Amino acid sequence: MIKAIALDDEPLALKIIENFCSESDQVSLEKTFSKPNDALKYINNFPVDLIFLDIQMPSISGIDFFKSIDKEVMVIFTTAFSEYAVEGFNLNAVDFLLKPFTLERFQQAVAKAYEFYNYTNSTEKTKQPYIFIRADYSLVKIKLTDIIYLEGLNDYVKFHLENQKPVVARITLKNLSERLSSADFIRVHRSYIIPVTRISHIRNRMIFIHAEDKMIELPIGRSYEDEVYKIFN
């Protein structure tokens, strides 16, 4: 179970989180706080994996409080104001709960934190069947087998997925390639990475890949030719 604390200036909000956590077998709520200074002292002295953090507090905003934490810790922001979602996303929040939230919605956020915790603490990330990316103001889990190909768009990557709408994430193709297994994915062009298992054939410096019920062709960059042809040798 992941260890969590909650910080909110409203006692009722803390009670709701406490009750919801008691329904979960993925998170253990160690302590609740109504004062930011007390919460920060606890974080500095005890292991904390996750914070349920209210954004609108009288002494300090949850955004500023999270920025002041030196340790690596996940955060799920809670607030009655949806306009804070963008800033929370920019701080790499796991999720954003809009008050009043249901038990089901709360459990979805906890499950996401639990999976992300296991993913980031695994010693064999490249062997896991999925990756996490940040897109559409949320943490998105993508199965590697669903990826048709990855398209670089400057500081963004477009994930072309099987039977799903494309997902655009703010990450470079170079950084993403470092998170993928070189045995399973290959960069064929400065703008494209493809799964090795989807390769059908090569013709005239074009590589053909299986995608749903059709074939997609992508160019092979000159500087990537040697690595691509090694697959066929």
Backbone as numpy.savetxt, mean C-alpha at the origin, in Angstrom:
# Nx Ny Nz CAx CAy CAz Cx Cy Cz
-0.73 -10.88 16.36 -1.57 -9.68 16.36 -0.70 -8.43 16.36
-1.15 -7.40 15.67 -0.42 -6.15 15.68 -0.82 -5.33 16.91
0.16 -4.64 17.49 -0.09 -3.84 18.69 -0.49 -2.42 18.28
-1.61 -1.95 18.85 -2.13 -0.65 18.45 -2.45 0.22 19.66
-2.47 1.52 19.41 -3.00 2.48 20.38 -3.97 3.38 19.63
-4.77 4.12 20.38 -5.72 5.05 19.77 -5.58 6.41 20.45
-5.61 7.46 19.64 -5.54 8.82 20.15 -6.71 9.63 19.59
-7.55 10.12 20.50 -8.72 10.91 20.09 -9.15 11.73 21.29
-9.54 12.98 21.08 -9.95 13.82 22.20 -11.38 13.55 22.64
-12.10 12.69 21.90 -13.48 12.36 22.25 -13.53 10.97 22.90
-13.97 10.90 24.18 -14.05 9.59 24.88 -14.94 8.59 24.16
-16.03 9.05 23.56 -16.94 8.13 22.86 -16.25 7.50 21.67
-15.46 8.28 20.94 -14.74 7.76 19.78 -13.74 6.69 20.21
-13.07 6.91 21.33 -12.12 5.92 21.84 -12.84 4.65 22.27
-14.01 4.81 22.86 -14.78 3.65 23.30 -15.21 2.80 22.11
-15.60 3.45 21.01 -16.01 2.73 19.80 -14.83 1.93 19.24
-13.66 2.56 19.15 -12.47 1.87 18.66 -12.12 0.70 19.57
-12.25 0.91 20.87 -11.96 -0.15 21.83 -12.89 -1.34 21.63
-14.17 -1.05 21.45 -15.16 -2.12 21.24 -14.91 -2.84 19.92
-14.60 -2.09 18.88 -14.36 -2.70 17.57 -13.09 -3.56 17.59
-12.07 -3.10 18.29 -10.83 -3.88 18.37 -11.06 -5.21 19.10
-11.96 -5.19 20.07 -12.25 -6.42 20.82 -12.91 -7.47 19.94
-13.45 -7.04 18.77 -14.09 -7.95 17.84 -13.09 -8.52 16.83
-11.85 -8.05 16.89 -10.85 -8.44 15.89 -9.81 -9.38 16.48
-9.38 -10.35 15.69 -8.28 -11.23 16.11 -6.98 -10.85 15.41
-6.96 -9.67 14.78 -5.76 -9.21 14.08 -5.06 -8.06 14.78
-5.76 -7.41 15.70 -5.17 -6.24 16.35 -5.44 -6.29 17.85
-4.43 -5.89 18.62 -4.56 -5.79 20.06 -4.42 -4.32 20.45
-5.50 -3.74 20.98 -5.46 -2.34 21.39 -4.83 -2.27 22.78
-3.60 -1.79 22.83 -2.84 -1.78 24.09 -3.27 -0.66 25.02
-3.62 0.49 24.45 -3.94 1.64 25.30 -4.64 2.71 24.45
-5.44 3.53 25.11 -6.08 4.66 24.44 -5.65 5.96 25.13
-5.63 7.03 24.34 -5.17 8.33 24.86 -6.08 9.45 24.36
-6.26 10.44 25.24 -6.99 11.65 24.84 -6.05 12.85 24.75
-4.81 12.65 25.24 -3.81 13.73 25.21 -2.62 13.31 24.35
-2.30 14.09 23.32 -1.18 13.75 22.42 0.15 13.52 23.12
0.48 14.32 24.12 1.76 14.16 24.81 1.89 12.81 25.49
0.79 12.34 26.08 0.80 11.03 26.73 0.99 9.92 25.69
0.34 10.08 24.55 0.46 9.08 23.48 1.88 9.03 22.95
2.49 10.20 22.78 3.85 10.26 22.25 4.85 9.62 23.23
4.66 9.85 24.51 5.55 9.22 25.51 5.44 7.71 25.44
4.21 7.22 25.27 4.01 5.77 25.19 4.70 5.20 23.96
4.54 5.87 22.82 5.15 5.41 21.56 6.66 5.34 21.68
7.24 6.30 22.39 8.70 6.35 22.53 9.25 5.29 23.50
8.36 4.70 24.28 8.83 3.75 25.30 8.33 2.32 25.12
7.34 2.13 24.28 6.77 0.80 24.10 6.57 0.49 22.62
6.59 -0.79 22.24 6.38 -1.13 20.83 4.95 -0.85 20.37
4.84 -0.13 19.29 3.53 0.19 18.70 3.63 -0.04 17.20
2.73 -0.84 16.67 2.72 -1.11 15.23 1.76 -0.20 14.49
0.67 0.20 15.16 -0.41 0.91 14.49 -1.04 1.94 15.44
-1.39 3.10 14.86 -2.11 4.13 15.61 -3.43 4.43 14.93
-4.51 4.39 15.70 -5.79 4.94 15.25 -5.76 6.39 15.69
-5.70 7.30 14.73 -5.38 8.69 15.05 -6.42 9.66 14.52
-7.03 10.39 15.46 -7.98 11.43 15.08 -7.21 12.62 14.51
-7.78 13.24 13.50 -7.09 14.37 12.88 -7.44 15.69 13.55
-8.70 15.89 13.86 -9.16 17.17 14.40 -9.13 17.14 15.93
-8.00 17.59 16.52 -7.87 17.68 17.98 -7.52 19.11 18.36
-7.90 19.53 19.55 -7.72 20.95 19.91 -6.27 21.41 20.04
-5.41 20.58 20.62 -4.03 21.03 20.88 -3.10 20.87 19.68
-3.33 19.82 18.88 -2.49 19.54 17.71 -3.29 18.67 16.74
-3.09 18.88 15.46 -3.80 18.04 14.50 -3.14 16.66 14.44
-3.93 15.66 14.09 -3.38 14.32 13.95 -2.30 14.27 12.89
-2.45 15.09 11.86 -1.43 15.17 10.79 -0.09 15.59 11.37
-0.09 16.67 12.14 1.15 17.18 12.73 1.70 16.22 13.78
0.80 15.59 14.51 1.25 14.62 15.52 1.99 13.46 14.85
1.43 12.95 13.77 2.06 11.83 13.08 3.42 12.22 12.51
3.53 13.45 12.03 4.80 13.93 11.50 5.88 14.00 12.58
5.46 14.16 13.84 6.42 14.30 14.93 6.97 12.97 15.43
6.40 11.86 14.97 6.84 10.54 15.43 8.10 10.12 14.69
9.12 9.72 15.44 10.39 9.32 14.84 10.41 7.85 14.42
9.58 7.02 15.04 9.58 5.60 14.77 8.74 5.26 13.53
9.04 4.09 12.96 8.22 3.57 11.87 6.96 2.96 12.46
5.83 3.53 12.14 4.57 3.04 12.68 3.46 3.28 11.65
2.54 2.35 11.54 1.41 2.51 10.63 0.36 3.41 11.26
-0.43 4.06 10.42 -1.48 4.92 10.95 -2.77 4.73 10.15
-3.88 4.69 10.88 -5.22 4.76 10.29 -5.84 6.03 10.84
-6.04 7.00 9.98 -6.63 8.26 10.42 -8.13 8.13 10.58
-8.65 8.79 11.61 -10.10 8.83 11.83 -10.52 10.29 11.93
-11.57 10.66 11.22 -12.02 12.05 11.25 -13.42 12.17 10.68
-14.07 13.25 11.00 -15.40 13.53 10.45 -15.31 14.40 9.21
-14.07 14.74 8.79 -13.89 15.67 7.68 -13.13 15.00 6.53
-13.81 14.74 5.45 -13.23 13.99 4.33 -12.13 14.75 3.61
-12.10 16.09 3.75 -11.09 16.87 3.03 -9.66 16.58 3.49
-9.51 15.90 4.62 -8.18 15.57 5.12 -7.61 14.31 4.47
-8.40 13.63 3.66 -7.97 12.35 3.09 -6.70 12.49 2.24
-6.62 13.55 1.45 -5.47 13.75 0.57 -4.19 13.89 1.37
-4.22 14.73 2.41 -3.01 14.94 3.21 -2.64 13.67 3.96
-3.65 12.94 4.44 -3.38 11.68 5.12 -2.74 10.68 4.19
-3.20 10.65 2.96 -2.62 9.75 1.95 -1.16 10.11 1.69
-0.86 11.39 1.63 0.51 11.82 1.37 1.45 11.44 2.52
0.90 11.16 3.68 1.72 10.72 4.82 1.79 9.20 4.90
1.40 8.53 3.82 1.46 7.06 3.75 0.56 6.38 4.77
-0.62 6.93 4.97 -1.58 6.29 5.86 -2.03 4.96 5.27
-2.27 3.99 6.15 -2.79 2.70 5.70 -4.22 2.85 5.23
-4.99 3.65 5.96 -6.38 3.85 5.58 -6.90 5.13 6.24
-8.13 5.48 5.88 -8.74 6.72 6.33 -10.20 6.41 6.66
-10.56 6.46 7.93 -11.92 6.14 8.36 -12.70 7.42 8.60
-13.79 7.56 7.88 -14.64 8.74 8.01 -15.72 8.46 9.07
-15.72 9.25 10.11 -16.70 9.08 11.19 -18.11 9.49 10.72
-19.14 8.80 11.16 -19.12 7.57 11.96 -18.89 6.37 11.04
-17.99 5.48 11.41 -17.70 4.31 10.58 -18.29 3.05 11.22
-18.58 2.08 10.38 -19.19 0.84 10.84 -18.12 -0.16 11.28
-18.55 -1.20 11.95 -17.64 -2.28 12.33 -17.03 -2.92 11.09
-17.84 -3.12 10.06 -17.34 -3.75 8.83 -16.25 -2.90 8.19
-16.48 -1.60 8.12 -15.47 -0.70 7.52 -14.21 -0.68 8.38
-14.38 -0.69 9.69 -13.24 -0.72 10.60 -12.43 -1.99 10.40
-13.10 -3.11 10.28 -12.41 -4.39 10.10 -11.67 -4.44 8.77
-12.21 -3.79 7.75 -11.52 -3.72 6.46 -10.20 -2.97 6.62
-10.21 -1.88 7.36 -9.00 -1.08 7.58 -7.98 -1.87 8.38
-8.43 -2.58 9.40 -7.52 -3.38 10.23 -6.91 -4.51 9.41
-7.73 -5.16 8.59 -7.23 -6.26 7.75 -6.15 -5.76 6.80
-6.35 -4.55 6.28 -5.36 -3.96 5.39 -4.05 -3.69 6.14
-4.18 -3.16 7.35 -2.99 -2.91 8.17 -2.28 -4.21 8.52
-3.04 -5.23 8.82 -2.48 -6.53 9.20 -1.70 -7.14 8.03
-2.29 -7.09 6.85 -1.61 -7.64 5.67 -0.37 -6.82 5.33
-0.50 -5.50 5.43 0.64 -4.63 5.11 1.77 -4.84 6.12
1.44 -5.04 7.37 2.44 -5.30 8.41 3.21 -6.59 8.09
2.48 -7.65 7.76 3.12 -8.92 7.42 3.97 -8.80 6.17
3.51 -8.00 5.22 4.24 -7.80 3.97 5.56 -7.06 4.22
5.49 -5.97 4.96 6.69 -5.16 5.18 7.69 -5.83 6.12
7.23 -6.75 6.94 8.12 -7.43 7.87 8.56 -8.80 7.39
8.16 -9.17 6.19 8.58 -10.44 5.63 10.01 -10.32 5.12
10.78 -11.39 5.25 12.15 -11.41 4.74 12.20 -11.89 3.30
11.05 -12.28 2.76 10.99 -12.80 1.39 9.89 -12.10 0.61
9.98 -10.77 0.53 8.93 -10.00 -0.14 8.73 -10.40 -1.59
9.85 -10.70 -2.28 9.75 -10.99 -3.71 9.03 -12.30 -3.98
8.92 -13.16 -2.95 8.25 -14.44 -3.14 6.78 -14.39 -2.77
6.34 -13.25 -2.26 4.94 -13.12 -1.92 4.11 -12.92 -3.19
2.88 -13.40 -3.21 2.08 -13.36 -4.44 1.40 -12.03 -4.70
1.79 -10.99 -3.99 1.14 -9.69 -4.16 2.10 -8.58 -3.74
1.74 -7.35 -4.10 2.46 -6.18 -3.63 1.44 -5.14 -3.19
1.88 -4.19 -2.39 1.04 -3.07 -1.98 1.54 -1.80 -2.67
0.59 -1.04 -3.19 0.93 0.26 -3.78 -0.06 1.30 -3.25
0.30 2.56 -3.41 -0.60 3.63 -3.00 -1.21 4.28 -4.23
-2.53 4.19 -4.30 -3.25 4.74 -5.45 -4.66 5.12 -5.02
-5.20 6.16 -5.65 -6.58 6.60 -5.35 -6.78 6.86 -3.86
-5.78 7.49 -3.23 -5.83 7.85 -1.81 -6.07 6.64 -0.91
-5.46 5.52 -1.27 -5.62 4.30 -0.50 -4.42 3.40 -0.70
-4.28 2.44 0.17 -3.26 1.40 0.04 -3.92 0.24 -0.70
-3.39 -0.09 -1.86 -4.03 -1.09 -2.74 -3.18 -2.34 -2.82
-3.81 -3.49 -2.64 -3.13 -4.77 -2.75 -3.36 -5.32 -4.16
-2.27 -5.65 -4.85 -2.37 -6.16 -6.22 -1.70 -7.52 -6.32
-2.46 -8.49 -6.80 -1.90 -9.82 -7.01 -0.96 -9.78 -8.21
0.20 -10.38 -8.07 1.19 -10.36 -9.16 0.67 -11.08 -10.40
-0.14 -12.11 -10.21 -0.66 -12.86 -11.36 -1.71 -12.07 -12.14
-2.22 -10.98 -11.56 -3.20 -10.14 -12.26 -2.54 -9.12 -13.18
-1.23 -8.93 -13.03 -0.54 -7.90 -13.81 -0.32 -8.37 -15.24
-0.82 -7.59 -16.19 -0.58 -7.86 -17.62 0.74 -7.21 -18.02
0.87 -5.92 -17.72 2.15 -5.23 -17.88 2.11 -3.93 -17.11
3.26 -3.33 -16.89 3.41 -2.09 -16.15 3.94 -1.02 -17.08
3.30 0.12 -17.06 3.66 1.20 -17.98 4.13 2.42 -17.19
5.36 2.86 -17.44 5.90 4.02 -16.75 5.42 5.32 -17.37
4.95 6.24 -16.52 4.48 7.56 -16.95 5.15 8.61 -16.08
6.41 8.90 -16.38 7.21 9.82 -15.59 7.30 9.33 -14.14
6.68 10.05 -13.20 6.75 9.66 -11.79 5.60 8.75 -11.38
4.90 8.21 -12.33 3.77 7.33 -12.05 3.94 6.02 -12.83
3.25 4.99 -12.35 3.21 3.72 -13.06 1.75 3.31 -13.22
1.40 2.92 -14.43 0.05 2.44 -14.71 0.07 0.92 -14.71
-0.71 0.33 -13.82 -0.81 -1.13 -13.70 -1.96 -1.60 -14.60
-1.61 -2.31 -15.67 -2.62 -2.91 -16.54 -2.92 -4.29 -15.99
-4.18 -4.52 -15.58 -4.53 -5.72 -14.83 -5.57 -6.57 -15.56
-5.53 -7.85 -15.27 -6.46 -8.81 -15.87 -7.87 -8.56 -15.36
-8.80 -8.31 -16.29 -10.23 -8.15 -15.98 -10.50 -7.07 -14.93
-9.66 -6.06 -14.88 -9.84 -4.96 -13.93 -9.46 -3.65 -14.60
-9.95 -2.56 -14.03 -9.55 -1.25 -14.52 -8.08 -1.02 -14.17
-7.35 -0.30 -15.02 -5.96 0.02 -14.68 -5.88 0.83 -13.39
-4.77 0.68 -12.69 -4.52 1.42 -11.45 -3.27 2.25 -11.65
-3.33 3.53 -11.30 -2.18 4.42 -11.45 -1.62 4.76 -10.08
-0.33 4.49 -9.89 0.31 4.73 -8.60 1.46 5.71 -8.77
1.67 6.50 -7.73 2.78 7.47 -7.76 4.06 6.78 -7.32
4.77 6.23 -8.29 6.03 5.54 -8.07 6.74 5.47 -9.43
8.04 5.44 -9.43 8.75 5.34 -10.71 8.88 3.87 -11.09
9.05 3.63 -12.39 9.22 2.26 -12.87 10.50 1.65 -12.30
11.52 2.48 -12.12 12.78 2.00 -11.55 12.59 1.51 -10.11
11.91 2.31 -9.30 11.69 1.92 -7.91 10.80 0.69 -7.82
9.82 0.61 -8.71 8.94 -0.55 -8.69 9.68 -1.82 -9.09
10.57 -1.71 -10.07 11.31 -2.88 -10.53 12.17 -3.48 -9.41
12.61 -2.64 -8.48 13.42 -3.11 -7.36 12.59 -3.92 -6.36
11.28 -3.77 -6.42 10.40 -4.50 -5.51 9.87 -5.80 -6.13
10.16 -6.01 -7.40 9.66 -7.19 -8.10 10.78 -8.20 -8.33
10.43 -9.45 -8.34 11.41 -10.51 -8.57 11.90 -10.46 -10.02
13.22 -10.44 -10.20 13.79 -10.41 -11.55 13.54 -11.73 -12.28
13.19 -12.76 -11.54 12.89 -14.05 -12.17 11.47 -14.07 -12.74
10.62 -13.18 -12.24 9.22 -13.17 -12.66 8.84 -11.99 -13.54
9.59 -10.90 -13.44 9.29 -9.70 -14.22 10.55 -9.21 -14.92
10.38 -8.69 -16.12 11.52 -8.20 -16.89 11.19 -6.84 -17.51
12.15 -5.96 -17.45 11.98 -4.66 -18.10 12.40 -4.79 -19.54
11.51 -4.48 -20.45 11.78 -4.64 -21.88 11.97 -3.31 -22.59
11.68 -2.23 -21.88 11.72 -0.89 -22.48 11.77 0.10 -21.33
12.24 1.30 -21.59 12.28 2.29 -20.50 10.89 2.59 -19.94
9.85 2.23 -20.72 8.48 2.51 -20.29 7.68 1.27 -19.91
8.28 0.06 -20.01 7.48 -1.15 -19.78 8.22 -2.23 -19.00
7.48 -2.84 -18.08 7.90 -4.06 -17.40 6.79 -5.08 -17.62
7.17 -6.33 -17.92 6.16 -7.34 -18.18 6.44 -8.61 -17.37
5.40 -9.38 -17.03 5.61 -10.67 -16.37 6.17 -11.67 -17.37
7.17 -12.41 -16.97 7.82 -13.39 -17.85 6.82 -14.44 -18.33
5.92 -14.84 -17.47 4.98 -15.92 -17.81 3.98 -15.52 -18.90
3.84 -14.23 -19.14 2.89 -13.77 -20.16 3.52 -13.65 -21.55
4.83 -13.84 -21.65 5.49 -13.69 -22.94 5.08 -14.82 -23.89
4.67 -14.45 -25.07 4.30 -15.43 -26.10 5.45 -15.61 -27.09
5.84 -14.52 -27.76 6.93 -14.60 -28.72 7.46 -13.21 -29.03
8.55 -13.17 -29.78 9.18 -11.92 -30.20 9.27 -11.89 -31.71
8.97 -10.72 -32.29 9.12 -10.58 -33.73 9.42 -9.12 -34.06
10.51 -8.91 -34.83 10.88 -7.56 -35.28 10.98 -6.57 -34.12
11.69 -6.98 -33.07 11.92 -6.13 -31.91 10.62 -5.69 -31.23
9.61 -6.53 -31.37 8.36 -6.35 -30.64 8.14 -7.62 -29.81
7.69 -7.45 -28.58 7.42 -8.59 -27.72 5.91 -8.74 -27.55
5.41 -9.95 -27.69 3.98 -10.22 -27.65 3.64 -10.92 -26.33
2.60 -10.42 -25.64 2.22 -10.97 -24.34 0.73 -11.31 -24.33
0.39 -12.35 -23.56 -1.00 -12.76 -23.41 -1.72 -11.79 -22.48
-2.91 -11.39 -22.87 -3.71 -10.50 -22.03 -5.19 -10.84 -22.23
-5.77 -11.48 -21.24 -7.17 -11.87 -21.31 -7.39 -12.71 -22.57
-8.23 -12.25 -23.50 -8.50 -13.04 -24.71 -7.84 -12.43 -25.94
-6.79 -11.66 -25.72 -6.11 -11.02 -26.85 -4.60 -11.04 -26.64
-3.89 -10.58 -27.64 -2.43 -10.49 -27.59 -2.05 -9.01 -27.65
-1.12 -8.61 -26.79 -0.64 -7.23 -26.78 0.81 -7.21 -27.21
1.18 -6.26 -28.06 2.57 -6.14 -28.48 3.17 -4.84 -27.95
4.38 -4.97 -27.42 5.10 -3.83 -26.87 6.49 -3.77 -27.46
7.06 -2.58 -27.62 8.41 -2.46 -28.20 9.49 -2.91 -27.23
10.58 -3.40 -27.77 11.75 -3.75 -26.97 12.79 -2.65 -27.14
13.19 -2.03 -26.06 14.21 -0.99 -26.13 15.58 -1.57 -26.45
16.39 -0.84 -27.19 17.70 -1.35 -27.60 18.57 -1.73 -26.40
18.52 -0.95 -25.34 19.37 -1.22 -24.18 18.86 -2.40 -23.35
17.67 -2.93 -23.68 17.11 -4.06 -22.93 17.09 -5.35 -23.74
17.56 -5.29 -24.99 17.48 -6.44 -25.88 18.20 -7.67 -25.34
19.42 -7.49 -24.84 20.21 -8.63 -24.37 19.48 -9.39 -23.27
18.91 -8.66 -22.31 18.23 -9.31 -21.19 16.97 -10.02 -21.68
16.27 -9.42 -22.62 15.05 -10.04 -23.15 15.37 -11.33 -23.87
16.40 -11.34 -24.72 16.71 -12.52 -25.51 17.30 -13.66 -24.66
17.81 -13.32 -23.46 18.30 -14.37 -22.58 17.18 -15.32 -22.17
15.97 -14.79 -22.11 14.82 -15.62 -21.72 14.61 -16.76 -22.71
14.88 -16.47 -23.97 14.63 -17.46 -25.03 15.84 -18.35 -25.26
16.92 -18.09 -24.58 18.11 -18.91 -24.74 18.25 -19.89 -23.57
